[in-house]
Amino acid sequence: MLHRAFDVGALRCHLLEGGRQRLDGGAMFGVVPKPLWSRFAAPDERNRIPLAMRCLLVEHPDGLVLIDTALGNKEDAKFLDIYGVENSGLEGATQLDDALGAAGFLPRDVRWVINTHLHFDHAGGNTTMDPELEADARRHVRPTFPNATYVVQRAELEFARHTNERTRASYLPHNFEPIAGAERWQLLEGPGRILPGIEARLTPGHVPFHQSILLRSGGETAVFLGDIIPTTAHMRLPWIMGYDLEPLRTLETKRALLAEASAGGWWFVFEHDPATAAGRVTRKGDEVVLTEVIGAGPGD
């Protein structure tokens, strides 16, 4: 199933399956021992676990809003093998293209693209390589969504442009510089409203300027988590990715987010959990748990 839908008040939300990847299980769970994390995610022969690349499409009065864009179509066969990517759709499209179509829309219908951050599995679909120029050494790249304004934290874009040995493998300029070249970025200066009922919440830790996106309508709240809580297993406070640049900040960000979400009965939308797309957060004794779970569905 390429997409499922649910409502947050008056906002119709489509959970779009943008493909799968496989990342090292140890890196995904940091200091958590393998005998523990492997109960929740069985590794393959290369110690990689399956992960979704889920995006969220919101039907909004100001136009369609797409939150994160999966991997895109620009990476080579070596890259796809290293990261165990399953991203192909029908007739050369990406799986995100097909999921968008399954929801009844085309790329030209999207008016806003919001990135939680600019890592390749969250912003790779921001841009696309023209198929007819695929063999061209210049690899002509253009914005995927021709009528959209793209939104990210200004500091995240600058962070992506000034990489080091630790960060450069995740920030690929062809995912964000063509947006700048087309003058399509709307850059945020911290938390706040993006559109009525849609706001940015700074959730640092994975990277310093990571943002999660809150949807509020009709007394309901949902949060698209990005990489601050990538899977349901990461709802446990000490379960923090080895990829996180500031793990102690992740810990405190998660603590505050889980407390507020469980008190308010928010929906969590998980970007990377292969089985659980979303669920309502509640407190059960000393634990924060999910109810009203929306699964990814068979055949994703």
Backbone torsions as a table, in degrees:
resi	resn	phi	psi	omega
1	MET	NA	123.1	-174.8
2	LEU	-83.6	-23.0	178.1
3	HIS	-155.4	151.5	169.7
4	ARG	-132.9	156.9	-176.5
5	ALA	-126.2	148.8	172.1
6	PHE	-150.0	167.2	-175.7
7	ASP	-111.9	139.6	168.5
8	VAL	-116.1	95.9	-172.0
9	GLY	59.6	-124.2	-179.6
10	ALA	-87.9	-0.6	-177.9
11	LEU	-92.7	119.4	175.2
12	ARG	-84.6	124.7	-173.9
13	CYS	-119.0	130.8	-179.7
14	HIS	-111.7	121.8	175.3
15	LEU	-84.8	108.8	-174.6
16	LEU	-101.7	123.2	177.5
17	GLU	-84.2	110.4	-174.1
18	GLY	-95.0	9.4	-179.6
19	GLY	123.5	-179.2	178.8
20	ARG	-126.7	153.8	170.3
21	GLN	-139.4	167.0	175.3
22	ARG	-126.8	123.9	178.3
23	LEU	-121.0	158.2	-177.7
24	ASP	-58.6	127.9	-176.9
25	GLY	-63.1	-38.8	178.3
26	GLY	-62.4	-41.4	178.7
27	ALA	-66.7	-34.9	-178.7
28	MET	-69.7	-24.0	-175.0
29	PHE	-120.3	5.9	171.4
30	GLY	58.1	-121.6	-174.3
31	VAL	-83.6	-0.3	179.1
32	VAL	-72.1	127.6	-177.7
33	PRO	-63.5	148.2	-178.4
34	LYS	-58.5	-39.2	177.7
35	PRO	-57.9	-24.6	176.9
36	LEU	-84.1	-54.1	-173.7
37	TRP	-69.6	-26.6	-178.2
38	SER	-70.6	-13.4	172.8
39	ARG	-68.3	-25.7	-176.0
40	PHE	-103.2	-21.4	-177.6
41	ALA	-148.5	106.5	-178.0
42	ALA	-75.9	124.7	-179.0
43	PRO	-80.6	156.3	173.9
44	ASP	-87.2	-170.7	-175.8
45	GLU	-67.9	-14.1	176.3
46	ARG	-103.2	15.4	178.1
47	ASN	66.6	21.6	-179.9
48	ARG	-97.1	147.8	178.3
49	ILE	-114.8	150.4	180.0
50	PRO	-76.1	139.5	-179.7
51	LEU	-138.2	141.4	174.3
52	ALA	-76.8	162.8	166.4
53	MET	-126.3	77.7	-170.5
54	ARG	-92.4	139.0	177.2
55	CYS	-120.1	166.2	-179.4
56	LEU	-126.6	125.5	177.0
57	LEU	-108.5	128.9	-176.0
58	VAL	-119.1	125.8	172.7
59	GLU	-81.7	109.0	-172.2
60	HIS	-122.5	147.2	179.0
61	PRO	-56.2	-26.6	179.0
62	ASP	-90.5	9.3	178.1
63	GLY	117.5	164.4	-179.2
64	LEU	-63.2	135.3	179.1
65	VAL	-117.2	126.0	176.8
66	LEU	-112.3	124.5	180.0
67	ILE	-105.4	116.9	-173.7
68	ASP	63.1	159.7	-167.6
69	THR	-136.6	15.9	177.9
70	ALA	60.8	-148.0	-167.2
71	LEU	-93.3	-32.6	-174.9
72	GLY	85.3	-164.4	-171.8
73	ASN	-124.7	20.0	-168.3
74	LYS	-101.0	-7.5	-172.7
75	GLU	-90.0	154.3	-175.3
76	ASP	-88.5	176.9	-174.1
77	ALA	-63.5	-36.9	179.1
78	LYS	-62.6	-45.3	178.1
79	PHE	-59.1	-48.1	-177.2
80	LEU	-62.7	-34.4	178.4
81	ASP	-71.6	-43.9	-179.2
82	ILE	-57.5	-43.7	-174.8
83	TYR	-98.3	10.1	175.1
84	GLY	53.9	44.3	-171.5
85	VAL	-81.1	132.5	169.4
86	GLU	-121.6	101.3	-166.2
87	ASN	-133.9	-5.1	-171.2
88	SER	-78.2	137.6	171.4
89	GLY	-104.5	-157.0	-178.2
90	LEU	-84.6	142.0	172.7
91	GLU	53.0	44.5	175.1
92	GLY	83.7	-2.9	177.5
93	ALA	-77.3	166.1	170.7
94	THR	-85.5	166.1	178.4
95	GLN	-66.4	-31.2	176.3
96	LEU	-64.0	-40.2	175.4
97	ASP	-55.9	-46.6	-178.2
98	ASP	-66.6	-38.6	179.2
99	ALA	-65.7	-40.1	176.6
100	LEU	-61.6	-42.4	177.6
101	GLY	-65.4	-37.4	178.6
102	ALA	-64.0	-27.9	176.3
103	ALA	-81.2	-7.8	176.3
104	GLY	100.1	18.8	-174.1
105	PHE	-132.4	165.2	176.5
106	LEU	-119.9	160.9	178.3
107	PRO	-53.9	-35.1	-178.7
108	ARG	-68.7	-14.7	179.6
109	ASP	-80.1	-18.7	-176.0
110	VAL	-75.7	130.8	-178.7
111	ARG	-106.7	-22.2	-179.3
112	TRP	-138.6	133.0	171.5
113	VAL	-120.1	122.6	179.5
114	ILE	-113.8	126.8	175.7
115	ASN	-102.2	130.7	171.7
116	THR	-65.0	-38.9	174.0
117	HIS	-164.7	-177.8	-167.6
118	LEU	-111.6	22.5	172.0
119	HIS	-64.4	154.3	-169.7
120	PHE	-60.9	-29.3	-178.3
121	ASP	-87.1	2.2	177.2
122	HIS	-117.5	-25.1	-175.1
123	ALA	-126.4	2.2	-177.4
124	GLY	-62.1	-32.5	179.0
125	GLY	-81.0	2.1	173.8
126	ASN	-58.0	-35.4	-175.8
127	THR	-125.7	163.0	-178.7
128	THR	-138.4	150.4	176.2
129	MET	-95.5	125.5	179.4
130	ASP	-60.9	122.8	-175.7
131	PRO	-57.0	-38.0	-176.9
132	GLU	-69.5	-15.7	-179.9
133	LEU	-109.2	15.3	-173.6
134	GLU	-59.2	-34.6	-178.4
135	ALA	-82.1	-9.5	-178.9
136	ASP	-69.9	132.6	-178.2
137	ALA	-62.3	-23.1	-179.7
138	ARG	-76.9	-15.5	179.1
139	ARG	46.1	65.5	-176.3
140	HIS	-57.2	125.1	-176.5
141	VAL	-123.8	139.1	-179.8
142	ARG	-138.1	163.4	174.5
143	PRO	-58.4	135.7	-178.9
144	THR	-70.7	-34.7	-173.1
145	PHE	-109.5	96.0	-165.5
146	PRO	-67.3	-19.1	-177.5
147	ASN	-111.7	14.8	-172.8
148	ALA	-101.9	146.8	163.1
149	THR	-92.4	133.2	-178.2
150	TYR	-101.4	138.7	-171.8
151	VAL	-127.1	130.7	174.2
152	VAL	-156.1	166.9	173.9
153	GLN	-68.9	133.8	177.9
154	ARG	-55.4	-42.9	-178.0
155	ALA	-66.2	-30.2	176.8
156	GLU	-68.0	-41.5	177.3
157	LEU	-62.1	-42.8	178.3
158	GLU	-66.2	-38.2	177.2
159	PHE	-62.3	-40.7	179.8
160	ALA	-66.2	-26.9	-178.3
161	ARG	-85.1	-11.3	-176.4
162	HIS	-127.5	74.1	-174.3
163	THR	-89.3	169.1	174.5
164	ASN	-133.6	-169.8	-177.1
165	GLU	-61.2	-26.8	-179.0
166	ARG	-82.9	-33.2	-168.3
167	THR	-106.0	-16.9	-169.0
168	ARG	-68.7	-24.4	179.8
169	ALA	-69.1	-20.8	-176.5
170	SER	-95.1	-24.6	-177.5
171	TYR	-105.4	105.9	-176.7
172	LEU	-107.3	115.6	-173.1
173	PRO	-55.5	-29.4	-178.6
174	HIS	-69.7	-5.1	175.2
175	ASN	-89.4	-17.1	-176.3
176	PHE	-134.1	-26.9	-178.2
177	GLU	-69.5	-35.3	174.6
178	PRO	-61.9	-26.1	175.8
179	ILE	-69.3	-41.3	176.1
180	ALA	-64.4	-42.1	180.0
181	GLY	-61.9	-31.9	178.2
182	ALA	-88.1	2.7	-179.9
183	GLU	54.9	48.7	-176.1
184	ARG	-112.1	0.4	179.6
185	TRP	-79.7	136.6	161.8
186	GLN	-111.8	112.5	-170.9
187	LEU	-100.4	128.5	-177.5
188	LEU	-90.1	150.0	178.0
189	GLU	-114.5	66.4	-179.7
190	GLY	98.3	-166.8	-175.9
191	PRO	-73.5	161.4	175.0
192	GLY	147.0	-178.8	-175.7
193	ARG	-71.9	134.2	171.5
194	ILE	-98.1	-49.2	175.1
195	LEU	-140.7	164.8	175.6
196	PRO	-55.9	122.9	-179.8
197	GLY	84.4	-0.8	178.3
198	ILE	-129.6	122.9	-177.7
199	GLU	-137.2	155.0	176.4
200	ALA	-92.1	133.0	174.4
201	ARG	-118.7	120.1	177.7
202	LEU	-68.6	125.5	-178.9
203	THR	-132.1	72.1	-173.1
204	PRO	-74.8	161.5	177.0
205	GLY	140.5	-58.4	175.5
206	HIS	-59.0	-54.1	165.1
207	VAL	-132.8	161.1	-171.6
208	PRO	-62.9	-28.5	-173.1
209	PHE	-119.3	30.6	175.5
210	HIS	-64.5	141.8	173.8
211	GLN	-127.8	143.6	167.7
212	SER	-103.4	155.5	-172.8
213	ILE	-113.9	122.4	-179.8
214	LEU	-98.2	136.0	172.9
215	LEU	-113.3	130.2	180.0
216	ARG	-133.2	126.0	178.0
217	SER	-162.8	136.8	174.5
218	GLY	56.5	35.0	-179.7
219	GLY	80.0	1.6	178.5
220	GLU	-104.2	150.5	176.1
221	THR	-135.1	134.7	171.6
222	ALA	-128.3	149.2	177.6
223	VAL	-129.8	125.2	172.3
224	PHE	-84.9	113.6	-163.6
225	LEU	-80.7	-26.2	-172.6
226	GLY	64.3	-134.1	-175.9
227	ASP	-100.9	8.9	178.1
228	ILE	-76.0	-34.0	171.2
229	ILE	-136.1	82.8	-169.9
230	PRO	-69.9	-30.8	179.2
231	THR	-136.0	169.6	177.8
232	THR	-62.3	-32.5	178.9
233	ALA	-61.8	-30.3	-178.0
234	HIS	-79.8	3.2	171.0
235	MET	-68.0	-21.1	173.8
236	ARG	-68.3	127.4	-171.4
237	LEU	-54.0	-47.2	-176.4
238	PRO	-79.9	-4.3	179.8
239	TRP	-84.1	95.4	-172.3
240	ILE	-128.0	136.2	-177.5
241	MET	-63.6	142.4	170.9
242	GLY	-65.2	-19.2	177.3
243	TYR	-71.6	-19.6	-174.8
244	ASP	-66.6	130.4	-177.9
245	LEU	-75.2	-28.2	-177.0
246	GLU	-132.4	73.9	-171.2
247	PRO	-61.4	-32.4	179.0
248	LEU	-71.0	-30.3	172.6
249	ARG	-69.8	-38.5	174.5
250	THR	-56.0	-45.3	-178.8
251	LEU	-56.1	-48.7	-176.7
252	GLU	-73.1	-33.9	175.5
253	THR	-62.7	-45.9	178.6
254	LYS	-62.9	-43.2	-178.4
255	ARG	-57.4	-47.5	-178.3
256	ALA	-68.3	-40.8	-177.5
257	LEU	-67.0	-43.5	179.7
258	LEU	-64.7	-38.6	179.6
259	ALA	-65.0	-46.1	-178.5
260	GLU	-68.6	-41.0	-178.0
261	ALA	-66.6	-42.4	-179.1
262	SER	-69.9	-33.3	177.2
263	ALA	-69.4	-31.2	-176.4
264	GLY	-100.6	-0.9	-178.8
265	GLY	63.5	38.2	-178.4
266	TRP	-69.9	159.8	166.2
267	TRP	-88.1	134.7	168.5
268	PHE	-101.3	132.2	172.5
269	VAL	-111.2	120.6	-173.7
270	PHE	-97.9	125.8	-177.9
271	GLU	-77.2	-34.4	-169.9
272	HIS	-114.1	-6.8	-178.5
273	ASP	-69.9	123.9	-175.5
274	PRO	-73.7	-19.4	-175.3
275	ALA	-110.5	-32.7	-175.7
276	THR	-114.3	117.8	-179.6
277	ALA	-85.5	-38.7	-175.8
278	ALA	-161.5	164.2	175.9
279	GLY	-170.5	156.6	177.6
280	ARG	-86.4	136.8	-174.0
281	VAL	-93.9	133.6	176.7
282	THR	-147.0	164.6	178.8
283	ARG	-103.6	133.2	177.4
284	LYS	-126.3	98.7	-173.5
285	GLY	64.8	-124.3	179.7
286	ASP	-89.7	-0.6	-175.5
287	GLU	-106.3	149.4	168.9
288	VAL	-100.4	124.4	-174.2
289	VAL	-129.6	171.2	178.0
290	LEU	-106.3	140.5	168.5
291	THR	-125.0	171.8	179.5
292	GLU	49.1	48.5	-174.6
293	VAL	-70.4	135.8	173.0
294	ILE	-106.9	115.1	-179.8
295	GLY	-78.9	163.3	177.0
296	ALA	-70.7	-23.9	176.5
297	GLY	93.0	156.4	-179.2
298	PRO	-70.0	145.3	173.2
299	GLY	81.3	8.7	178.4
300	ASP	-70.0	NA	NA
